[in-house]
Amino acid sequence: MNIRKIILLITLVIPGLAVVGVSLYWFILDYAALGKAENYIEQLARNKQASDRQLDYAYHRTLAHRINVFADGTWGLIGGLITGLGIHGIATIQEQSQSKNKAE
């Protein structure tokens, strides 16, 4: 294997896959928490005894979960792009022996 391909593998592909994996893990956890928070708001809204302060607090908690889910998805996309760049680089690098033969 060419040293350039190893460098691309170590610097782009493996870290990119790690970012995708970690962000996917947190995305799943945050998405489940968002679902629970939405259900809690719905429960509070149906309960006529809930105060405005309780509703506001629960609503702002769901907004925090929405931001977390968005950020996790964005990091997953960035990790996928980094991985894709590394794979593209590995696939398009020509072997040095081939380029020497073309030059001669």
C-alpha positions in Angstrom: 0.0 0.0 0.0 1.2 3.4 -0.9 2.3 5.7 2.0 -0.1 8.4 0.7 -3.0 6.1 1.0 -2.0 5.1 4.6 -1.7 8.8 5.5 -5.2 9.5 4.1 -6.6 6.5 5.9 -5.1 7.5 9.3 -5.8 11.2 9.0 -9.2 11.3 7.3 -11.1 8.0 7.0 -10.7 6.6 10.5 -11.3 9.9 12.3 -14.3 10.6 10.0 -15.8 7.3 10.8 -15.2 7.9 14.5 -17.1 11.2 14.3 -20.0 9.6 12.5 -20.2 6.8 15.0 -20.1 9.0 18.1 -22.5 11.6 16.7 -24.9 8.8 15.6 -24.8 7.4 19.1 -25.6 10.8 20.7 -28.2 11.5 18.0 -30.1 8.4 19.0 -30.0 9.2 22.7 -31.0 12.9 22.2 -33.8 12.0 19.8 -35.3 9.6 22.4 -35.0 12.4 25.0 -36.7 14.8 22.6 -39.6 12.3 22.2 -40.0 12.0 25.9 -39.9 15.8 26.3 -42.6 16.3 23.6 -44.8 13.7 25.3 -44.3 15.5 28.6 -45.4 18.8 27.1 -48.4 17.2 25.6 -49.3 15.7 29.0 -48.9 19.1 30.7 -51.0 20.8 28.1 -53.8 18.4 28.6 -53.6 18.8 32.4 -55.6 21.9 33.2 -53.7 22.3 36.5 -50.3 23.0 35.0 -49.1 26.5 35.4 -47.7 28.7 32.7 -44.3 28.5 34.3 -44.3 24.7 34.1 -45.4 24.8 30.4 -42.7 27.4 29.6 -40.0 25.3 31.3 -41.0 22.1 29.5 -41.2 23.9 26.2 -37.7 25.3 26.6 -36.4 21.9 27.5 -37.7 20.5 24.2 -36.0 23.4 22.4 -32.7 22.4 24.1 -33.2 18.8 22.9 -34.0 20.0 19.4 -30.8 21.9 19.3 -28.9 18.9 20.5 -30.5 16.6 17.9 -29.6 19.2 15.2 -26.0 19.5 16.3 -25.6 15.7 16.5 -26.9 15.4 12.9 -24.7 18.2 11.7 -21.6 16.5 13.2 -22.6 13.3 11.6 -22.8 15.0 8.3 -19.4 16.6 8.8 -17.9 13.3 9.7 -19.4 11.7 6.7 -17.9 14.4 4.5 -14.5 13.9 6.0 -14.7 10.2 5.5 -15.8 10.7 1.9 -12.9 13.0 1.2 -10.5 10.4 2.5 -12.1 7.6 0.5 -12.1 9.7 -2.6 -8.4 10.5 -2.1 -7.5 6.9 -1.6 -9.5 5.9 -4.7 -8.0 8.5 -7.0 -4.3 8.4 -5.9 -2.3 6.6 -8.5 0.5 4.3 -7.6 3.9 5.9 -7.8 5.2 3.2 -10.1 2.4 3.9 -12.6 3.1 7.6 -12.7 6.8 6.9 -13.2 6.0 4.7 -16.2 3.8 7.4 -17.8 6.5 10.0 -17.3 9.1 7.9 -19.1 
